[in-house]
Amino acid sequence: MLSQRDDYLTKAERKQLQANLRLADQLGAKIAVIYGENFSEQISEYAKVSQISKLVVGKSPDKRFFKGRTFINDVAQAVPNLGIYIIPMVNEQQPNRFFLKKRGKVDLHFDMSDLVKTLLMLVCCTILGLFAEKVGFSFSNVIILYILGVQVNALVTKGRIFSFISSLLAVLCFNFFFTEPYFSLRAIDSSYPATFFVMLTAGLITSNLIKKIKAQVRLNSDRAHRTELLFQTNQALQIPESSSETLAVTANALISLLARDIVIYPVEDGIRQKEVYYPAGNTTYTLDTYQNLKESGVAEWVLYNNKRAGATTDTLSAAKFLYLSIRRKQAVFAVIGILMADTDPLDPFEKEVSLAILGEAALVLEKDTLRRQQQKVALEMEQEQLRSNLLRSISHDLRTPLTSISGNAKLMLDNSTRIGEASKQELLSFIYDDALWLTNLIENLLMITRLEGDVALNLQANNLDDVIRAAIKHVDPHLDEHVFNLTISEADLFVSMDPALIMQVIINLLNNAVKYTHQGSTIDLRVTASDKTVCLEVADNGPGISDKALAKLFDLFYTSTDSPDAARGLGIGLALCKTIITIHKGEIYAKHQLPSGTIIGFTLPRMEIKVNE
């Protein structure tokens, strides 16, 4: 509990106060700072609001000659249900706190500019008083004029000493210029001393009240600023989408509050990362200056012990920075350092607000960590579900072609002499088709395995015409049973690609067209180009697919029911195509072809190949 000003404390007393507050904080006490002139009233109101049941106070020897109401009496009367425990001080050498408190109320702050303002105020009041006397104003109006001048002087000066000086000089000026005998400090009328006393008392009271109001306004302004800072910090912490942005917002908030340099060590998976330095506006420190201090070990100690250390603490106190952890329970999200070199320690209110900011940041970082963990778990669950679906689909759908292959082969082996040549050719065709389907399936599965393994793409500048013609050689032989047209708008269309992957896409698109169209239908492969992209489309004039199927065409494990042959598909071919085109920074699409049929195409960024002449 501090008054509006603690200037009356000596340097040693201030140091002892900080040490006591630090010890209380280390022992787990919650420190609250209350500002005000009336100690008993402020503490009583705080005890009521906070629902405090016990109050422990220290009492120094009281050497006053006239003992009236005391601080303890006032608190006991204001809060009857409060248990008060008084601990007397045994050190008789303690200074008399009564006189120390009174001494603290007199501000000995002296400033030459304030002295000039005081003298100018007296000159102006005197000139106005002389003018008022000439025009016929009464004696009392001049007195009010001087009292008004004393009040104005209290507003424009800082130290309370000038309020006392202005009040005293106002009485002397009034006596010198406006009472008989004029231009003398003697008073003839017996009522003059009482008048002078009233003037002096009124001036002192009003100036003192104005000083208190100014101090209260200043305190309220500080509170409003810090409250607004907390509110703005809370709002700003809701915006960042990453932990680094959250830490940057936290550092800027602390700089706004403390005007000190901030250094932050992010912590990921319990490991301290490289420091990030945030200088204040008037600092002489830089990142290099900080690194030369070699205080990273202090931050490491804070991380593993989850306690504060560094400047103004008893642990590694030689450090220039005070290091705190941004934590929730036992989880540490970052270690933050506050520059304390050549500056005063944080006062209790600054420390309280700083810890509140760090608490808000810790809450946001905890939510971000939980969100990333949930996303990771959801991704792992999704991948596990995909694996399960893949294994289930493979185990179910591989059985049909394998049964057909083994059955037809067994039939030929058992009846090789009785089966005619035409029947043998038909059985061999069935075996070939099923084996080809299995080969394409294995190729797609191997491609998925390669992409899931995060293998680097083998990007090369390739002529798309060469890749297309190489892919056609590996397409389902039943393509010969359709009318196939290949149209390429330009001879040399170069694309940065992994040729094996793009070849697999073209094979899948053509096989898909062969699979879902009837024998004799037309399949067109068209390649067009613009300045920046190359577009490849596979179009057919088959029965087409429904809008519902078109929307899910590139989903993994989705198979259209529009074709009776769809039951044999696993639904991974087009999904694989989408993945390959996406990692090539291209786009894949599907649309209806009028009057019937389907168009599936993709675009890739075009490369310009410069030929040296």
N, C-alpha and C positions, 0 to 999 in steps of 0.2 A: 504494500500500500504506500504510494508516494503522493506528495502534494503536487500542485500544479507546477511547481519548480523545486528542484532539489539543489539549487545553487549553494545553499548554506552548507552542504556536505563538503568536507575537506577531501583532498585526493586520497588520503589513507582510508577515510570512512567510505568513500565511494568504492574503493578497491575491496574493502571488507564486505560491503553490501553485495557486490558482484560475486565474491567468493561464496557468501552465504546462499545466494540464489542458485549458484551453480551446484553447490552441495545438495540443496533441496531438490533440484531437478534430477541429479544423479540418484538420489534416494527414492525417486518415483513420485515426488510431489508435483501437483499441478499448480503452476504459478499464474496468478491473475494480478494485473496491474490496474489500480483504480486511481483516477485523477480527481482532485478536488481540494478545497480549503478546509472543510469541516471533516476531520478524520472520523469522528464517531458517527456522523450522519451517513457518510459514504460506506463505511464498513457495515453499519446496521442495514442499510438498503441492500447491499450485496448479500449479506447473510440471509435476508428474507427471500430475495429472488432465487438464490442458489440452494435454499432449504438446508442451510448449515445448522447442525445441532450442537457443535462444540467449537469454542474459540480459545486458543492459547495465545496469551500475550505476555511480553516481557515488561517489567516495570522497573525503571531506574529509581534511585533515591530521589525523593521529591523534597527540595529545599526551599519551597515557597513559604513566605511568611503568612500569606493569606490563602488558606486552602478552601476552595469552593467546590463546585462540581468538577468531576474528573472525567476523563475519556471513558473509563470503565463504567462509571455511574450512568453516563449518557447511553452507552450501548446496552447496558442491562435494562434500562427503562424503555428503550426503543424496541428491544427484542426480549421480552420477559422469559420466553422458553429456551433461550440460548444458554448453554452451559459455558461459563467463562472460567478458564484456568489461568491464574496469575503466577508467573515465574519471576521472582525478584532477582535483580542483578547483584551479585556479591562483591563486584569490583567497585569499591567506593571512589576510585579515581575516575570513574566515568564522568564526563562533563554534564552539567545541569541541562537536561534536554529542554526544560521549559524556556530558559534563556536562549538556548541554541535555536529553538524553534522561532522565538521572537526575533532573534537576530536574522534568521533566514527570511523573514517577511520584509526586511528592508533591503531593497535592491540597490547595491552600491555601484551598479553599472554607470560609468561616467563616459560621456561622449561629447566632444566639443560642439558638434552640430546640434545636439539637444540643448546645450547651454545657450547657443546662439538663438535657437527657437524660443527658449524661455524668456530671454531678454527682449527679443522682438515682440513677443506677446505682451510683456509688461509695458513696453513703449507704446504699442498700439492701444492697449486699454487706457493708458494715461492720456494719450492724445484724444481718444474718444470721450473720456471722462471730462477733460477740460472743455471740449466742445459742448458736451451735454450740459455742463454747468453754466456756460454762457447763454445757451438757448433756454435755460430755465428749468431743466430737469431737477428732480428732487435729490436729496442726499442719498436716499436708499437706492435709487436707480444706479448711481455710480458704484455702490457696493455690489449690486447684482451684476454689473458689467465686469467687475474684477473677478467675481466668482465664475462667471461664464468664461472669462479668459483662462482661469485655472483649469476648468474642465476641458477646454479646447487644447490646452498645453498637454494634459494627460493623454489626449488622443494621439498627438503628433510626436510625443517623446516616448522613449523606451523604458528607461530606468525610473523606479519609483522615487529615487532621490530627487528628481526634478519636480515631481509633484509636491514634495515637501518644500523645496526651494521656491517654487512659483507661489505657493500659498503664503509663505513667510514674506517674500518680497512684495506680493500684492498688498499685504497689510501695511508694510513699511511705506510703499508708494502712496497708498491711500492716506496714511498719516502725514506724509511729507507734503503732498500736493493739495489735499482736500480738507484738512482739519486745521483749525487755528491753534497755535500760530502757524501760518503757511511757511513752507520750505524749512520746516523744522520737525524733528522727531518728538518734540514735547507735545503733550495733550493737556489742554486747559479744562475742557468739559469733563466732568467726572464720569459721564456715560461712555466716553470714548474707549477706555480699556475694555469694557464689556463688548462694545461694537467690534473692536479689533479681535477679541477672543472668538466671537461668533463668526467673524469672517475667516479667521484661521481654521477654526474647527470645520466650518462648512466646506472650505476649500480642500482640506485634507480628506474629509469623508467622501466628498463627491469624486475627487481625483482617485482615491483608493478604489472606490466602486468601479470607476471607469477602467482602471488597470485590471481589476478582477474580470470585468466583462471582456476586455481584450484578450486576457489569458484564456478565458473559457472559450471565446470564439476561435482562438488559435487551436486549442485542444480539440474542439468540435470539428474544425477543419481538418486536422490530422486524422481524427477518427473517420470522418467522411471519406477522406482520400484513401485510407487503408481499407475501409469497408468496400469502397468502389473497386479498389484494386483486387480484393478477394472475389468480388462478384464478376469482374471482367475476366479474371484468371479462370474462374469456374466455367464461364461461358467459352473462353478460348480453348480450354482443355477438351471441350466436347467436339471440336472441329477436326483435330488431327486424325489421320488414318494410320499412322505408324508411330512406333515408340520414339523414333528420332525426332519427329515433329513435336510430340508431347514434351520431350525433354527440352527442346528449344523454347517452347512456350513457357515452361517452368523457369528456365534460366532468365528469360526476358522479364518475367514477373518479379523475380528476386532482384534483378538489376533496378527495376523501377522502384522497388521498395527500399532497397539498401544503398543503391548507388555504389556498389562494389563489384569487382570482377568475380566471375563465376566460372568454375571448371567442372565438367561433368564426365564421369567414367560410366558409360553404359555397361550393363551386365547382361549377358546372354548365356543361359544354361549354367549359371553360377560362375562364369568366367568373365573377368574384367576385360573390357575392350579398350581401344585407344581413346585417349582423352579428347574432349572437344572444349575449346576455350571460348568464353563469351566475355569480351572486355566491356567495362563500363565506359561512359563517354569521356571522363577526365582521367583515365588511367595512364600510367607509364609502363604497365606490364604488357607483355605480348606472350604468344604461345612459346616462343623461344626462351623468353625470360622465365616462364613457368617451368619449362622442361629443364632448365639449368638448376632449378631448385631441387630437383630429384626427390619429389615428395610422393611419387606414385606408390611407394611402399606404405605410406600412411593410409592412402586410399585402399590398398590391399588389406591392411589391418582392419579397417572399418568394415570391409566386405565380409571378412571371415569371422569377425567378432560381433558384428551387428551392433556396434556402439560408436558413439562419436569420438573423434580424436583430433589432434592438431592444436592450433592456436586457441588460447583461452580455456583449454582443458588440462587435466593432469596427465594425459596420455600423449606422448610425443609432442609436447607443448612447444618445442622449438620451431615447429613448422610455421610457415607464413599464412597458411589457409586453415580454416576450420572445416573439417570433413564430417558430413552427415550422410546417412543412408536413406534412400527413398525405398521404403519397404512396407509390406503388409504382412503382419505376423512374422514369420520367419523367412519369407521370400524377399530378397533384395533385388530391386530392378535397376538401381543405379547408385553410384556414390557421387555426391556433389560437394564441391569445395567452395568456400566463401573467403575472399581475401580479407585478412585481418591485420596485415602488416601496416604499421604507422597509422592505425585508426583505432578508435575506441571500440571496446567490445559491444556486441549487440545488446541493446537494452531489452528488458523483459518483454515489452510489447512487440518490438521488432522480431524477437525470437519466437514469440507466440504466433505472430502472423506468418513468419517464414515456415514454421512447422505445419501450420494450417495449409499453406500452399503445397508443401511437400506431401502432406497427407492426401490432398486432392489429386496431385500427380500420381501418387502410388495407387490410388483407387482406379484412376483411368488406365494406368499401365497394367494393373491386375485384370481389369476387364478385357483389355487388348490381348493379354496373354491367354486368358480363358477362351476368348473368341478364336484365337489362332489354334489353340489346342482342340477346340471343338471342330474347327474346319479340318484339321489334320485327321481327327478321329472319323469325321464324316467322309473324308476322302478315302481313308483306309477301308472304311466299311463299304463305300461304293466300289472300290477296286476289288475288295473281297467278294462283293456280290457279283461283279462282272466276271471274276474268275469262276465263281460257282456256276453262273449261267453258262459260261463258255464250256466248262467241263461237262455240265449236264447236257448241253446241246450237242457237243461232240460225241459223248457216249451214246446219245440217243440216235443222232443222225448218221453217224459213221456205220452203225449196224446195218442199215439198209443197203448201201452200195457194197459193203464187204460181204454181206449175205448173198447179194446178187452175183458178185464176182465168184465167190467160192461155189455157189450153187451151179452156175453155168459151167464153171471149170470141171466140177464133179460130174455133171451130165455129159460133158464131152469125153471125159476119161472113161466113164462106164459104158458109153454107147458110141465110141468112136467109129466102130465098123458099121453100125446101123443108121447113123445120122447122115443125111445127105449133105452135099456140098453147100447147098443154099442155106440149110439149117445151121451148119457150122459157121458160115459167114455172119448169119444173124446173131448167133450166140457170141461170136468174137466181137461183133459190133457193140453188143450190150456190155461185154467185159471192158472194152476200150473206153466206152462212154463213162462207165462208172470209175474206171481208173483215172481218166482225165479229170473227172469231177473231184476225185480225191487229191490229185496233183495240184489243182487250183486252190483247193481248200488248204493244203499244206503250205503252199506259197504264201497265202494270205496270213496264216497263223505265224509263219516265220517272220513275215514282215511286221506283224503286230508285236512280236517278241523283240524285234530289233528296235522299234520305236519306243517301247516301254523301257528298254535298256538305256535310253537317252544317249544313243550313239550319235556322234557328230555327223552332220550331213556332208556328203562328198560333193560339194557344189562345184560344178564345172560349167563353162560356157559351151553349150551343145546346140547343134542345129536340130530344131524340133522335127524336121522332116526325117532325119536319120533315126531319131528315137521312135517315131511313129512306125516307120517301115520295119524296124527291128521288133516292135511290139506285135505287129500284125502276124509275124511268123509264129508267135506263140499263142495266138487266139484259138479258141475252139474251132476244130476243123469243120463243124457244121456251118461256119460262116459261108462256106462255098455253096450252101443250099439257099442263100439269100442273095439279093441284088446289092452288092456292096460298092459304094462310090466314095472315093477319096478326093477331096478338093482342098488345095493349099493355095492361099492367095498370093504369097510371095515365095521366092525360091529359098532365100536365106533368112530364116527367123531364128535368132539366137536367144536362148534363155539360160539363166544361171539356175542349174538344177542338179539334183542327184539323179542321173539317168536311169538307174535301176528302179528307183521309187516311182518316177513319172511313167516309166514303161509299165509298171504294175498297175497304175491308175488306168492307163489306156486299155490294157488287157481286160481289166475288170469292167470297164464301161462297155467295151465291145461284147464281152461274154454275156453281160447283163442284157444287152439288146438281142443277142442270139437266143438267149434263154426265154425271153418273154415275148417273142414274136413268132409267128407261124412261118413255116417253110415257104420260100418264094417272096417274102416281104422285103422291102427296101431298107437298107441301113446306110446312112450317110455319115461320113466323118469329115467335118468341115473345120478348116483352120483359117481364121482371119486375124488381122493385126491392126493396131493403132500406133500412135507415136510412143506410148508408154506400156502397153499391154499386148499380150498374145492370147487369143481366145480359141479354145478347142471345144467342139460340140459333137456329140454322137446322137443322131436323130434317127427314129424309125417311124414307120407308118403302121405299127401294130395296133392292138386294141386300146393301148394307153392304160393309165392307172387313175384311180379316183383321187379327188382332192384330199381326202383323209390320208391316203397312202402317200401322196405327194409331200404332205407336211412332215411325215415321219421317215422319209426315204433314207436319210443319212443317219438315223438313230441306230446304235449298236444293237444287234440281235433282232432288229425289226425285219420281218418278211411279209411281203404283200400277199394277200389272199386272192388277188385278182387273176392269178394264173394257176392252173391245176398243178403246174410243176414247181410251184413256190415252196411246197413242203420239204423239198430237198435242200433248201438254202438255210444257212445259219444266220444270215443277216449281218455279216461282217465285211463284205466286199465294199459296199458304198461307204460305210462308216470309216473303213480304212482309207478310202479315197479322200474323204473329207479331211482326215488327220494329215495325210501327206500333203495335200494342197495347202492346208493352213500353215504348216511349218515352212512351206515355201513362200509364205506371205502372199498367197493367192486366194481366190474365192471360187467356190463350187456351187452350182445351182441346178435345179430341175424345174421344168415347165412343160405344159401341154403343147403338142404340135397339132395345128389345125390342118385338115379336118379330123385327123386321128393320129395317135402316136404320142411319143414322149421324146423330149430333148433333155439330155443331161450334159452339162458342159462345165468348163472351169477356165479361169484366167490366171495368167502368170505375168510377173513384171518382165518387160522386154529389155534386152541388152543390145547396145550398139557396139558393133565390132569395127574398130578403125583399122583399115588396111594401109600399111605404109607403101607409098608409091615409089 
